[in-house]
Amino acid sequence: MTNDDATAMRLLDGADVDALAGPAIGLQAAAVAARLNRERVATGRVQVNGDVSWSRILTGSVSELDLFGYKEFHRVGKRVRYHIHLFRESTGNALGIVDGRRITSLRTSSTAAVAVQAWAQGPVRVGVIGSGEEAREGLRALAGAVEVSSSAVFSPTPANRQAYAAEMSESLSLPVEAHDSVADVVSSCDVLYVATSAKGDPFLGLAEVGKIPMIAAVGATQRADRELRGEVFEGATVVVDALDAVLESGDGHEAIENGWDADTALLLGQYLADPPAGAERTVFKSIGSVEQDLVLALLLLESAEAEGRGQVVKPVGSLRIMR
């Protein structure tokens, strides 16, 4: 049987996504994803490691939005490609395929920015640890969510942190200064955004973070990855975008081993609904979840349709009626 009931689908390449993916749409998607009814969200994943390549598929359904789909990315050597494929849950019809290269960093930074937005009471000074794509998206998202009065950055390579400071100062019309140490950044910020490769030993403990009232850590997403020492979680209001954040990340796992009660962590949706008052330190910990990717990809498709971007094609995939 042919796919006669299917509507056209839209393809968005990397240039389309870059044109559409500003802070506003990222923040909108992050807020929508955080407030989803968790009982109507289902997710799963699989990873396959070959001799010369690996691939990972994250799949999910979001019944509130009549949506399901998957994010696929694969690596061969240094070559990595990302795709997000969306379908209408009620019919199974394809909605579109979105280049996913930028979506991971945009949804991660936007989700952290939504948490900071709920916390902030006025202008903030942002310290950034890291100078890669995640760090760039992070400062852009924060500047779109709250009033940022100034920013400071540290990364181990002087040329990288200097380039970051110059680029972000110009693009955001914001004073961004490169510093020679973590301590210099910590001493000049209210919000610390940590976006590193997270390899090796954790480098931020209570002695390093001092009395910073808001920390957003997004770099450590697997058990082997650690940015924060477990002690940073103790006594803090801990907010997570997914419960796996405290079980799968190395820094969260260390906190649990040290005796921190992971059941005290708040999901971001809970935090947005009722932020606790009076916390001396708030820690937002992110590892990401596929429904964030799906919601952002959906909003990008809707924006592309409104602006006439992307390529509209007939869906690939014949319809079969099962008995």
C-alpha positions as protocol buffer text, in pm:
chain_id: "A"
residue {
  index: 1
  type: MET
  ca { x: 0 y: 0 z: 0 }
}
residue {
  index: 2
  type: THR
  ca { x: 132 y: 347 z: -81 }
}
residue {
  index: 3
  type: ASN
  ca { x: 184 y: 627 z: 168 }
}
residue {
  index: 4
  type: ASP
  ca { x: -117 y: 820 z: 32 }
}
residue {
  index: 5
  type: ASP
  ca { x: -228 y: 968 z: 366 }
}
residue {
  index: 6
  type: ALA
  ca { x: 109 y: 1126 z: 444 }
}
residue {
  index: 7
  type: THR
  ca { x: 166 y: 1499 z: 415 }
}
residue {
  index: 8
  type: ALA
  ca { x: 488 y: 1654 z: 291 }
}
residue {
  index: 9
  type: MET
  ca { x: 787 y: 1673 z: 521 }
}
residue {
  index: 10
  type: ARG
  ca { x: 1046 y: 1950 z: 557 }
}
residue {
  index: 11
  type: LEU
  ca { x: 1424 y: 1913 z: 554 }
}
residue {
  index: 12
  type: LEU
  ca { x: 1640 y: 2164 z: 743 }
}
residue {
  index: 13
  type: ASP
  ca { x: 2013 y: 2162 z: 676 }
}
residue {
  index: 14
  type: GLY
  ca { x: 2280 y: 2319 z: 894 }
}
residue {
  index: 15
  type: ALA
  ca { x: 2248 y: 2661 z: 731 }
}
residue {
  index: 16
  type: ASP
  ca { x: 1872 y: 2661 z: 790 }
}
residue {
  index: 17
  type: VAL
  ca { x: 1919 y: 2571 z: 1156 }
}
residue {
  index: 18
  type: ASP
  ca { x: 2187 y: 2836 z: 1205 }
}
residue {
  index: 19
  type: ALA
  ca { x: 1956 y: 3100 z: 1055 }
}
residue {
  index: 20
  type: LEU
  ca { x: 1666 y: 3004 z: 1282 }
}
residue {
  index: 21
  type: ALA
  ca { x: 1838 y: 2898 z: 1603 }
}
residue {
  index: 22
  type: GLY
  ca { x: 1866 y: 3214 z: 1810 }
}
residue {
  index: 23
  type: PRO
  ca { x: 1843 y: 3239 z: 2189 }
}
residue {
  index: 24
  type: ALA
  ca { x: 1468 y: 3313 z: 2182 }
}
residue {
  index: 25
  type: ILE
  ca { x: 1366 y: 2985 z: 2019 }
}
residue {
  index: 26
  type: GLY
  ca { x: 1613 y: 2793 z: 2235 }
}
residue {
  index: 27
  type: LEU
  ca { x: 1469 y: 2940 z: 2554 }
}
residue {
  index: 28
  type: GLN
  ca { x: 1114 y: 2877 z: 2439 }
}
residue {
  index: 29
  type: ALA
  ca { x: 1189 y: 2513 z: 2362 }
}
residue {
  index: 30
  type: ALA
  ca { x: 1373 y: 2463 z: 2691 }
}
residue {
  index: 31
  type: ALA
  ca { x: 1082 y: 2601 z: 2892 }
}
residue {
  index: 32
  type: VAL
  ca { x: 829 y: 2388 z: 2705 }
}
residue {
  index: 33
  type: ALA
  ca { x: 1038 y: 2072 z: 2751 }
}
residue {
  index: 34
  type: ALA
  ca { x: 1093 y: 2141 z: 3122 }
}
residue {
  index: 35
  type: ARG
  ca { x: 721 y: 2182 z: 3189 }
}
residue {
  index: 36
  type: LEU
  ca { x: 610 y: 1865 z: 3008 }
}
residue {
  index: 37
  type: ASN
  ca { x: 403 y: 1615 z: 3201 }
}
residue {
  index: 38
  type: ARG
  ca { x: 671 y: 1354 z: 3274 }
}
residue {
  index: 39
  type: GLU
  ca { x: 411 y: 1076 z: 3278 }
}
residue {
  index: 40
  type: ARG
  ca { x: 345 y: 1145 z: 2910 }
}
residue {
  index: 41
  type: VAL
  ca { x: 709 y: 1139 z: 2803 }
}
residue {
  index: 42
  type: ALA
  ca { x: 885 y: 812 z: 2716 }
}
residue {
  index: 43
  type: THR
  ca { x: 1250 y: 784 z: 2615 }
}
residue {
  index: 44
  type: GLY
  ca { x: 1505 y: 520 z: 2522 }
}
residue {
  index: 45
  type: ARG
  ca { x: 1849 y: 491 z: 2368 }
}
residue {
  index: 46
  type: VAL
  ca { x: 2099 y: 254 z: 2214 }
}
residue {
  index: 47
  type: GLN
  ca { x: 2468 y: 287 z: 2133 }
}
residue {
  index: 48
  type: VAL
  ca { x: 2669 y: 68 z: 1900 }
}
residue {
  index: 49
  type: ASN
  ca { x: 3050 y: 73 z: 1897 }
}
residue {
  index: 50
  type: GLY
  ca { x: 3224 y: -66 z: 1590 }
}
residue {
  index: 51
  type: ASP
  ca { x: 3590 y: -112 z: 1505 }
}
residue {
  index: 52
  type: VAL
  ca { x: 3620 y: 225 z: 1331 }
}
residue {
  index: 53
  type: SER
  ca { x: 3291 y: 397 z: 1411 }
}
residue {
  index: 54
  type: TRP
  ca { x: 3021 y: 437 z: 1671 }
}
residue {
  index: 55
  type: SER
  ca { x: 2660 y: 546 z: 1655 }
}
residue {
  index: 56
  type: ARG
  ca { x: 2403 y: 646 z: 1912 }
}
residue {
  index: 57
  type: ILE
  ca { x: 2026 y: 679 z: 1882 }
}
residue {
  index: 58
  type: LEU
  ca { x: 1809 y: 860 z: 2137 }
}
residue {
  index: 59
  type: THR
  ca { x: 1437 y: 814 z: 2086 }
}
residue {
  index: 60
  type: GLY
  ca { x: 1133 y: 955 z: 2261 }
}
residue {
  index: 61
  type: SER
  ca { x: 764 y: 1030 z: 2248 }
}
residue {
  index: 62
  type: VAL
  ca { x: 600 y: 1350 z: 2375 }
}
residue {
  index: 63
  type: SER
  ca { x: 229 y: 1282 z: 2383 }
}
residue {
  index: 64
  type: GLU
  ca { x: 131 y: 1634 z: 2493 }
}
residue {
  index: 65
  type: LEU
  ca { x: 269 y: 1764 z: 2163 }
}
residue {
  index: 66
  type: ASP
  ca { x: 151 y: 1468 z: 1950 }
}
residue {
  index: 67
  type: LEU
  ca { x: 516 y: 1407 z: 1872 }
}
residue {
  index: 68
  type: PHE
  ca { x: 771 y: 1130 z: 1859 }
}
residue {
  index: 69
  type: GLY
  ca { x: 1106 y: 1086 z: 1695 }
}
residue {
  index: 70
  type: TYR
  ca { x: 1472 y: 1023 z: 1740 }
}
residue {
  index: 71
  type: LYS
  ca { x: 1811 y: 1189 z: 1738 }
}
residue {
  index: 72
  type: GLU
  ca { x: 2089 y: 995 z: 1567 }
}
residue {
  index: 73
  type: PHE
  ca { x: 2456 y: 1078 z: 1563 }
}
residue {
  index: 74
  type: HIS
  ca { x: 2753 y: 878 z: 1444 }
}
residue {
  index: 75
  type: ARG
  ca { x: 3127 y: 920 z: 1436 }
}
residue {
  index: 76
  type: VAL
  ca { x: 3396 y: 787 z: 1205 }
}
residue {
  index: 77
  type: GLY
  ca { x: 3737 y: 914 z: 1313 }
}
residue {
  index: 78
  type: LYS
  ca { x: 3690 y: 1286 z: 1371 }
}
residue {
  index: 79
  type: ARG
  ca { x: 3384 y: 1306 z: 1144 }
}
residue {
  index: 80
  type: VAL
  ca { x: 3053 y: 1335 z: 1330 }
}
residue {
  index: 81
  type: ARG
  ca { x: 2706 y: 1384 z: 1183 }
}
residue {
  index: 82
  type: TYR
  ca { x: 2376 y: 1448 z: 1362 }
}
residue {
  index: 83
  type: HIS
  ca { x: 2015 y: 1412 z: 1247 }
}
residue {
  index: 84
  type: ILE
  ca { x: 1676 y: 1451 z: 1418 }
}
residue {
  index: 85
  type: HIS
  ca { x: 1375 y: 1283 z: 1258 }
}
residue {
  index: 86
  type: LEU
  ca { x: 1026 y: 1385 z: 1378 }
}
residue {
  index: 87
  type: PHE
  ca { x: 687 y: 1218 z: 1337 }
}
residue {
  index: 88
  type: ARG
  ca { x: 329 y: 1295 z: 1436 }
}
residue {
  index: 89
  type: GLU
  ca { x: 240 y: 1053 z: 1715 }
}
residue {
  index: 90
  type: SER
  ca { x: -129 y: 1024 z: 1624 }
}
residue {
  index: 91
  type: THR
  ca { x: -63 y: 922 z: 1261 }
}
residue {
  index: 92
  type: GLY
  ca { x: 301 y: 821 z: 1235 }
}
residue {
  index: 93
  type: ASN
  ca { x: 344 y: 1063 z: 946 }
}
residue {
  index: 94
  type: ALA
  ca { x: 688 y: 1219 z: 908 }
}
residue {
  index: 95
  type: LEU
  ca { x: 713 y: 1589 z: 993 }
}
residue {
  index: 96
  type: GLY
  ca { x: 1071 y: 1647 z: 892 }
}
residue {
  index: 97
  type: ILE
  ca { x: 1441 y: 1587 z: 933 }
}
residue {
  index: 98
  type: VAL
  ca { x: 1654 y: 1851 z: 1105 }
}
residue {
  index: 99
  type: ASP
  ca { x: 2033 y: 1880 z: 1100 }
}
residue {
  index: 100
  type: GLY
  ca { x: 2127 y: 1820 z: 1463 }
}
residue {
  index: 101
  type: ARG
  ca { x: 2482 y: 1959 z: 1475 }
}
residue {
  index: 102
  type: ARG
  ca { x: 2388 y: 2273 z: 1664 }
}
residue {
  index: 103
  type: ILE
  ca { x: 2084 y: 2145 z: 1848 }
}
residue {
  index: 104
  type: THR
  ca { x: 2273 y: 1969 z: 2126 }
}
residue {
  index: 105
  type: SER
  ca { x: 2464 y: 2278 z: 2234 }
}
residue {
  index: 106
  type: LEU
  ca { x: 2165 y: 2509 z: 2187 }
}
residue {
  index: 107
  type: ARG
  ca { x: 1924 y: 2301 z: 2394 }
}
residue {
  index: 108
  type: THR
  ca { x: 2187 y: 2243 z: 2664 }
}
residue {
  index: 109
  type: SER
  ca { x: 2268 y: 2612 z: 2701 }
}
residue {
  index: 110
  type: SER
  ca { x: 1904 y: 2717 z: 2678 }
}
residue {
  index: 111
  type: THR
  ca { x: 1798 y: 2472 z: 2947 }
}
residue {
  index: 112
  type: ALA
  ca { x: 2065 y: 2607 z: 3182 }
}
residue {
  index: 113
  type: ALA
  ca { x: 1964 y: 2964 z: 3098 }
}
residue {
  index: 114
  type: VAL
  ca { x: 1601 y: 2890 z: 3186 }
}
residue {
  index: 115
  type: ALA
  ca { x: 1717 y: 2769 z: 3528 }
}
residue {
  index: 116
  type: VAL
  ca { x: 1928 y: 3082 z: 3579 }
}
residue {
  index: 117
  type: GLN
  ca { x: 1637 y: 3299 z: 3464 }
}
residue {
  index: 118
  type: ALA
  ca { x: 1416 y: 3149 z: 3737 }
}
residue {
  index: 119
  type: TRP
  ca { x: 1688 y: 3214 z: 3994 }
}
residue {
  index: 120
  type: ALA
  ca { x: 1801 y: 3564 z: 3899 }
}
residue {
  index: 121
  type: GLN
  ca { x: 1662 y: 3872 z: 4073 }
}
residue {
  index: 122
  type: GLY
  ca { x: 1845 y: 4132 z: 3866 }
}
residue {
  index: 123
  type: PRO
  ca { x: 2160 y: 4186 z: 3657 }
}
residue {
  index: 124
  type: VAL
  ca { x: 2424 y: 3913 z: 3690 }
}
residue {
  index: 125
  type: ARG
  ca { x: 2796 y: 3879 z: 3633 }
}
residue {
  index: 126
  type: VAL
  ca { x: 2865 y: 3554 z: 3448 }
}
residue {
  index: 127
  type: GLY
  ca { x: 3182 y: 3353 z: 3484 }
}
residue {
  index: 128
  type: VAL
  ca { x: 3250 y: 3094 z: 3215 }
}
residue {
  index: 129
  type: ILE
  ca { x: 3485 y: 2798 z: 3244 }
}
residue {
  index: 130
  type: GLY
  ca { x: 3556 y: 2669 z: 2894 }
}
residue {
  index: 131
  type: SER
  ca { x: 3584 y: 2837 z: 2557 }
}
residue {
  index: 132
  type: GLY
  ca { x: 3436 y: 2588 z: 2308 }
}
residue {
  index: 133
  type: GLU
  ca { x: 3101 y: 2573 z: 2134 }
}
residue {
  index: 134
  type: GLU
  ca { x: 2910 y: 2484 z: 2453 }
}
residue {
  index: 135
  type: ALA
  ca { x: 3064 y: 2784 z: 2629 }
}
residue {
  index: 136
  type: ARG
  ca { x: 2973 y: 3017 z: 2343 }
}
residue {
  index: 137
  type: GLU
  ca { x: 2615 y: 2896 z: 2327 }
}
residue {
  index: 138
  type: GLY
  ca { x: 2598 y: 2922 z: 2705 }
}
residue {
  index: 139
  type: LEU
  ca { x: 2682 y: 3291 z: 2725 }
}
residue {
  index: 140
  type: ARG
  ca { x: 2455 y: 3371 z: 2429 }
}
residue {
  index: 141
  type: ALA
  ca { x: 2165 y: 3192 z: 2597 }
}
residue {
  index: 142
  type: LEU
  ca { x: 2227 y: 3356 z: 2933 }
}
residue {
  index: 143
  type: ALA
  ca { x: 2243 y: 3700 z: 2772 }
}
residue {
  index: 144
  type: GLY
  ca { x: 1910 y: 3624 z: 2606 }
}
residue {
  index: 145
  type: ALA
  ca { x: 1748 y: 3510 z: 2931 }
}
residue {
  index: 146
  type: VAL
  ca { x: 1872 y: 3762 z: 3189 }
}
residue {
  index: 147
  type: GLU
  ca { x: 2052 y: 4093 z: 3203 }
}
residue {
  index: 148
  type: VAL
  ca { x: 2423 y: 4016 z: 3201 }
}
residue {
  index: 149
  type: SER
  ca { x: 2631 y: 4310 z: 3321 }
}
residue {
  index: 150
  type: SER
  ca { x: 2971 y: 4153 z: 3252 }
}
residue {
  index: 151
  type: SER
  ca { x: 3142 y: 3822 z: 3189 }
}
residue {
  index: 152
  type: ALA
  ca { x: 3478 y: 3661 z: 3262 }
}
residue {
  index: 153
  type: VAL
  ca { x: 3621 y: 3347 z: 3103 }
}
residue {
  index: 154
  type: PHE
  ca { x: 3895 y: 3097 z: 3175 }
}
residue {
  index: 155
  type: SER
  ca { x: 4014 y: 2803 z: 2969 }
}
residue {
  index: 156
  type: PRO
  ca { x: 4357 y: 2640 z: 2985 }
}
residue {
  index: 157
  type: THR
  ca { x: 4480 y: 2766 z: 2647 }
}
residue {
  index: 158
  type: PRO
  ca { x: 4548 y: 3142 z: 2650 }
}
residue {
  index: 159
  type: ALA
  ca { x: 4479 y: 3189 z: 2279 }
}
residue {
  index: 160
  type: ASN
  ca { x: 4142 y: 3016 z: 2308 }
}
residue {
  index: 161
  type: ARG
  ca { x: 4020 y: 3223 z: 2602 }
}
residue {
  index: 162
  type: GLN
  ca { x: 4141 y: 3544 z: 2439 }
}
residue {
  index: 163
  type: ALA
  ca { x: 3958 y: 3457 z: 2117 }
}
residue {
  index: 164
  type: TYR
  ca { x: 3645 y: 3372 z: 2313 }
}
residue {
  index: 165
  type: ALA
  ca { x: 3653 y: 3704 z: 2498 }
}
residue {
  index: 166
  type: ALA
  ca { x: 3700 y: 3903 z: 2178 }
}
residue {
  index: 167
  type: GLU
  ca { x: 3430 y: 3718 z: 1985 }
}
residue {
  index: 168
  type: MET
  ca { x: 3167 y: 3726 z: 2258 }
}
residue {
  index: 169
  type: SER
  ca { x: 3235 y: 4089 z: 2349 }
}
residue {
  index: 170
  type: GLU
  ca { x: 3171 y: 4189 z: 1990 }
}
residue {
  index: 171
  type: SER
  ca { x: 2872 y: 3965 z: 1919 }
}
residue {
  index: 172
  type: LEU
  ca { x: 2689 y: 4042 z: 2245 }
}
residue {
  index: 173
  type: SER
  ca { x: 2805 y: 4404 z: 2296 }
}
residue {
  index: 174
  type: LEU
  ca { x: 2909 y: 4294 z: 2643 }
}
residue {
  index: 175
  type: PRO
  ca { x: 3234 y: 4333 z: 2839 }
}
residue {
  index: 176
  type: VAL
  ca { x: 3394 y: 3987 z: 2841 }
}
residue {
  index: 177
  type: GLU
  ca { x: 3741 y: 3952 z: 2992 }
}
residue {
  index: 178
  type: ALA
  ca { x: 3980 y: 3658 z: 2967 }
}
residue {
  index: 179
  type: HIS
  ca { x: 4148 y: 3558 z: 3294 }
}
residue {
  index: 180
  type: ASP
  ca { x: 4454 y: 3351 z: 3374 }
}
residue {
  index: 181
  type: SER
  ca { x: 4295 y: 3135 z: 3645 }
}
residue {
  index: 182
  type: VAL
  ca { x: 3969 y: 2983 z: 3765 }
}
residue {
  index: 183
  type: ALA
  ca { x: 4010 y: 3182 z: 4086 }
}
residue {
  index: 184
  type: ASP
  ca { x: 4006 y: 3512 z: 3897 }
}
residue {
  index: 185
  type: VAL
  ca { x: 3682 y: 3416 z: 3722 }
}
residue {
  index: 186
  type: VAL
  ca { x: 3518 y: 3294 z: 4042 }
}
residue {
  index: 187
  type: SER
  ca { x: 3599 y: 3615 z: 4224 }
}
residue {
  index: 188
  type: SER
  ca { x: 3421 y: 3826 z: 3964 }
}
residue {
  index: 189
  type: CYS
  ca { x: 3089 y: 3646 z: 3905 }
}
residue {
  index: 190
  type: ASP
  ca { x: 2746 y: 3568 z: 4051 }
}
residue {
  index: 191
  type: VAL
  ca { x: 2670 y: 3287 z: 3804 }
}
residue {
  index: 192
  type: LEU
  ca { x: 2931 y: 3029 z: 3708 }
}
residue {
  index: 193
  type: TYR
  ca { x: 2873 y: 2845 z: 3379 }
}
residue {
  index: 194
  type: VAL
  ca { x: 3092 y: 2535 z: 3351 }
}
residue {
  index: 195
  type: ALA
  ca { x: 3121 y: 2387 z: 3002 }
}
residue {
  index: 196
  type: THR
  ca { x: 3441 y: 2188 z: 2964 }
}
residue {
  index: 197
  type: SER
  ca { x: 3546 y: 1858 z: 2810 }
}
residue {
  index: 198
  type: ALA
  ca { x: 3524 y: 1724 z: 3169 }
}
residue {
  index: 199
  type: LYS
  ca { x: 3806 y: 1475 z: 3123 }
}
residue {
  index: 200
  type: GLY
  ca { x: 4035 y: 1386 z: 3412 }
}
residue {
  index: 201
  type: ASP
  ca { x: 3994 y: 1481 z: 3776 }
}
residue {
  index: 202
  type: PRO
  ca { x: 3721 y: 1725 z: 3886 }
}
residue {
  index: 203
  type: PHE
  ca { x: 3866 y: 2072 z: 3935 }
}
residue {
  index: 204
  type: LEU
  ca { x: 3589 y: 2267 z: 4111 }
}
residue {
  index: 205
  type: GLY
  ca { x: 3531 y: 2200 z: 4480 }
}
residue {
  index: 206
  type: LEU
  ca { x: 3395 y: 2417 z: 4757 }
}
residue {
  index: 207
  type: ALA
  ca { x: 3730 y: 2587 z: 4795 }
}
residue {
  index: 208
  type: GLU
  ca { x: 3725 y: 2687 z: 4426 }
}
residue {
  index: 209
  type: VAL
  ca { x: 3361 y: 2793 z: 4385 }
}
residue {
  index: 210
  type: GLY
  ca { x: 3369 y: 2999 z: 4703 }
}
residue {
  index: 211
  type: LYS
  ca { x: 3034 y: 3159 z: 4773 }
}
residue {
  index: 212
  type: ILE
  ca { x: 2901 y: 3168 z: 4418 }
}
residue {
  index: 213
  type: PRO
  ca { x: 2522 y: 3147 z: 4459 }
}
residue {
  index: 214
  type: MET
  ca { x: 2441 y: 2991 z: 4117 }
}
residue {
  index: 215
  type: ILE
  ca { x: 2642 y: 2725 z: 3933 }
}
residue {
  index: 216
  type: ALA
  ca { x: 2536 y: 2568 z: 3603 }
}
residue {
  index: 217
  type: ALA
  ca { x: 2745 y: 2265 z: 3506 }
}
residue {
  index: 218
  type: VAL
  ca { x: 2681 y: 2111 z: 3164 }
}
residue {
  index: 219
  type: GLY
  ca { x: 3004 y: 1944 z: 3053 }
}
residue {
  index: 220
  type: ALA
  ca { x: 3007 y: 1615 z: 3245 }
}
residue {
  index: 221
  type: THR
  ca { x: 2744 y: 1381 z: 3103 }
}
residue {
  index: 222
  type: GLN
  ca { x: 2892 y: 1035 z: 3163 }
}
residue {
  index: 223
  type: ARG
  ca { x: 3028 y: 845 z: 3462 }
}
residue {
  index: 224
  type: ALA
  ca { x: 3387 y: 907 z: 3354 }
}
residue {
  index: 225
  type: ASP
  ca { x: 3329 y: 1283 z: 3322 }
}
residue {
  index: 226
  type: ARG
  ca { x: 3360 y: 1518 z: 3618 }
}
residue {
  index: 227
  type: GLU
  ca { x: 3374 y: 1896 z: 3653 }
}
residue {
  index: 228
  type: LEU
  ca { x: 3244 y: 1949 z: 4007 }
}
residue {
  index: 229
  type: ARG
  ca { x: 3358 y: 1769 z: 4318 }
}
residue {
  index: 230
  type: GLY
  ca { x: 3075 y: 1591 z: 4493 }
}
residue {
  index: 231
  type: GLU
  ca { x: 3099 y: 1827 z: 4789 }
}
residue {
  index: 232
  type: VAL
  ca { x: 2959 y: 2111 z: 4577 }
}
residue {
  index: 233
  type: PHE
  ca { x: 2619 y: 1935 z: 4576 }
}
residue {
  index: 234
  type: GLU
  ca { x: 2607 y: 1905 z: 4954 }
}
residue {
  index: 235
  type: GLY
  ca { x: 2390 y: 2170 z: 5119 }
}
residue {
  index: 236
  type: ALA
  ca { x: 2286 y: 2314 z: 4783 }
}
residue {
  index: 237
  type: THR
  ca { x: 1953 y: 2331 z: 4606 }
}
residue {
  index: 238
  type: VAL
  ca { x: 2028 y: 2094 z: 4319 }
}
residue {
  index: 239
  type: VAL
  ca { x: 1822 y: 2127 z: 4001 }
}
residue {
  index: 240
  type: VAL
  ca { x: 1849 y: 1874 z: 3717 }
}
residue {
  index: 241
  type: ASP
  ca { x: 1706 y: 1856 z: 3368 }
}
residue {
  index: 242
  type: ALA
  ca { x: 1678 y: 1476 z: 3392 }
}
residue {
  index: 243
  type: LEU
  ca { x: 1701 y: 1246 z: 3693 }
}
residue {
  index: 244
  type: ASP
  ca { x: 1979 y: 1061 z: 3510 }
}
residue {
  index: 245
  type: ALA
  ca { x: 2194 y: 1372 z: 3560 }
}
residue {
  index: 246
  type: VAL
  ca { x: 2278 y: 1273 z: 3916 }
}
residue {
  index: 247
  type: LEU
  ca { x: 2311 y: 903 z: 3842 }
}
residue {
  index: 248
  type: GLU
  ca { x: 2511 y: 904 z: 3519 }
}
residue {
  index: 249
  type: SER
  ca { x: 2745 y: 1200 z: 3549 }
}
residue {
  index: 250
  type: GLY
  ca { x: 3072 y: 1147 z: 3731 }
}
residue {
  index: 251
  type: ASP
  ca { x: 3029 y: 1452 z: 3954 }
}
residue {
  index: 252
  type: GLY
  ca { x: 2675 y: 1355 z: 4053 }
}
residue {
  index: 253
  type: HIS
  ca { x: 2784 y: 1000 z: 4122 }
}
residue {
  index: 254
  type: GLU
  ca { x: 3068 y: 1122 z: 4345 }
}
residue {
  index: 255
  type: ALA
  ca { x: 2821 y: 1333 z: 4542 }
}
residue {
  index: 256
  type: ILE
  ca { x: 2605 y: 1026 z: 4600 }
}
residue {
  index: 257
  type: GLU
  ca { x: 2907 y: 824 z: 4711 }
}
residue {
  index: 258
  type: ASN
  ca { x: 2988 y: 1103 z: 4958 }
}
residue {
  index: 259
  type: GLY
  ca { x: 2642 y: 1069 z: 5113 }
}
residue {
  index: 260
  type: TRP
  ca { x: 2442 y: 1333 z: 4929 }
}
residue {
  index: 261
  type: ASP
  ca { x: 2075 y: 1230 z: 4894 }
}
residue {
  index: 262
  type: ALA
  ca { x: 1990 y: 1237 z: 4523 }
}
residue {
  index: 263
  type: ASP
  ca { x: 1619 y: 1226 z: 4605 }
}
residue {
  index: 264
  type: THR
  ca { x: 1645 y: 1589 z: 4716 }
}
residue {
  index: 265
  type: ALA
  ca { x: 1722 y: 1702 z: 4359 }
}
residue {
  index: 266
  type: LEU
  ca { x: 1449 y: 1898 z: 4185 }
}
residue {
  index: 267
  type: LEU
  ca { x: 1353 y: 1849 z: 3823 }
}
residue {
  index: 268
  type: LEU
  ca { x: 1376 y: 2173 z: 3630 }
}
residue {
  index: 269
  type: GLY
  ca { x: 998 y: 2179 z: 3579 }
}
residue {
  index: 270
  type: GLN
  ca { x: 946 y: 2165 z: 3955 }
}
residue {
  index: 271
  type: TYR
  ca { x: 1198 y: 2442 z: 4008 }
}
residue {
  index: 272
  type: LEU
  ca { x: 1035 y: 2668 z: 3750 }
}
residue {
  index: 273
  type: ALA
  ca { x: 696 y: 2617 z: 3912 }
}
residue {
  index: 274
  type: ASP
  ca { x: 816 y: 2699 z: 4263 }
}
residue {
  index: 275
  type: PRO
  ca { x: 1180 y: 2807 z: 4307 }
}
residue {
  index: 276
  type: PRO
  ca { x: 1286 y: 2757 z: 4672 }
}
residue {
  index: 277
  type: ALA
  ca { x: 1371 y: 3082 z: 4846 }
}
residue {
  index: 278
  type: GLY
  ca { x: 1678 y: 3149 z: 5054 }
}
residue {
  index: 279
  type: ALA
  ca { x: 1916 y: 2886 z: 4912 }
}
residue {
  index: 280
  type: GLU
  ca { x: 2279 y: 2976 z: 4978 }
}
residue {
  index: 281
  type: ARG
  ca { x: 2389 y: 2788 z: 4668 }
}
residue {
  index: 282
  type: THR
  ca { x: 2193 y: 2654 z: 4370 }
}
residue {
  index: 283
  type: VAL
  ca { x: 2351 y: 2400 z: 4137 }
}
residue {
  index: 284
  type: PHE
  ca { x: 2196 y: 2325 z: 3799 }
}
residue {
  index: 285
  type: LYS
  ca { x: 2324 y: 1997 z: 3660 }
}
residue {
  index: 286
  type: SER
  ca { x: 2250 y: 1895 z: 3301 }
}
residue {
  index: 287
  type: ILE
  ca { x: 2317 y: 1588 z: 3093 }
}
residue {
  index: 288
  type: GLY
  ca { x: 2037 y: 1651 z: 2844 }
}
residue {
  index: 289
  type: SER
  ca { x: 1742 y: 1437 z: 2743 }
}
residue {
  index: 290
  type: VAL
  ca { x: 1600 y: 1355 z: 2403 }
}
residue {
  index: 291
  type: GLU
  ca { x: 1265 y: 1528 z: 2455 }
}
residue {
  index: 292
  type: GLN
  ca { x: 1458 y: 1858 z: 2470 }
}
residue {
  index: 293
  type: ASP
  ca { x: 1602 y: 1783 z: 2126 }
}
residue {
  index: 294
  type: LEU
  ca { x: 1264 y: 1685 z: 1985 }
}
residue {
  index: 295
  type: VAL
  ca { x: 1084 y: 1994 z: 2114 }
}
residue {
  index: 296
  type: LEU
  ca { x: 1354 y: 2226 z: 1981 }
}
residue {
  index: 297
  type: ALA
  ca { x: 1355 y: 2052 z: 1643 }
}
residue {
  index: 298
  type: LEU
  ca { x: 975 y: 2083 z: 1626 }
}
residue {
  index: 299
  type: LEU
  ca { x: 987 y: 2457 z: 1696 }
}
residue {
  index: 300
  type: LEU
  ca { x: 1257 y: 2498 z: 1433 }
}
residue {
  index: 301
  type: LEU
  ca { x: 1039 y: 2317 z: 1178 }
}
residue {
  index: 302
  type: GLU
  ca { x: 743 y: 2540 z: 1265 }
}
residue {
  index: 303
  type: SER
  ca { x: 959 y: 2851 z: 1238 }
}
residue {
  index: 304
  type: ALA
  ca { x: 1099 y: 2729 z: 906 }
}
residue {
  index: 305
  type: GLU
  ca { x: 749 y: 2679 z: 771 }
}
residue {
  index: 306
  type: ALA
  ca { x: 650 y: 3031 z: 874 }
}
residue {
  index: 307
  type: GLU
  ca { x: 960 y: 3178 z: 707 }
}
residue {
  index: 308
  type: GLY
  ca { x: 958 y: 2952 z: 403 }
}
residue {
  index: 309
  type: ARG
  ca { x: 1295 y: 2796 z: 483 }
}
residue {
  index: 310
  type: GLY
  ca { x: 1410 y: 2442 z: 419 }
}
residue {
  index: 311
  type: GLN
  ca { x: 1319 y: 2194 z: 150 }
}
residue {
  index: 312
  type: VAL
  ca { x: 972 y: 2040 z: 131 }
}
residue {
  index: 313
  type: VAL
  ca { x: 974 y: 1683 z: -1 }
}
residue {
  index: 314
  type: LYS
  ca { x: 756 y: 1377 z: -19 }
}
residue {
  index: 315
  type: PRO
  ca { x: 816 y: 1142 z: 276 }
}
residue {
  index: 316
  type: VAL
  ca { x: 1022 y: 830 z: 227 }
}
residue {
  index: 317
  type: GLY
  ca { x: 862 y: 526 z: 386 }
}
residue {
  index: 318
  type: SER
  ca { x: 574 y: 321 z: 250 }
}
residue {
  index: 319
  type: LEU
  ca { x: 266 y: 264 z: 461 }
}
residue {
  index: 320
  type: ARG
  ca { x: 175 y: -86 z: 568 }
}
residue {
  index: 321
  type: ILE
  ca { x: -145 y: -172 z: 756 }
}
residue {
  index: 322
  type: MET
  ca { x: -77 y: -440 z: 1016 }
}
residue {
  index: 323
  type: ARG
  ca { x: -338 y: -697 z: 1112 }
}
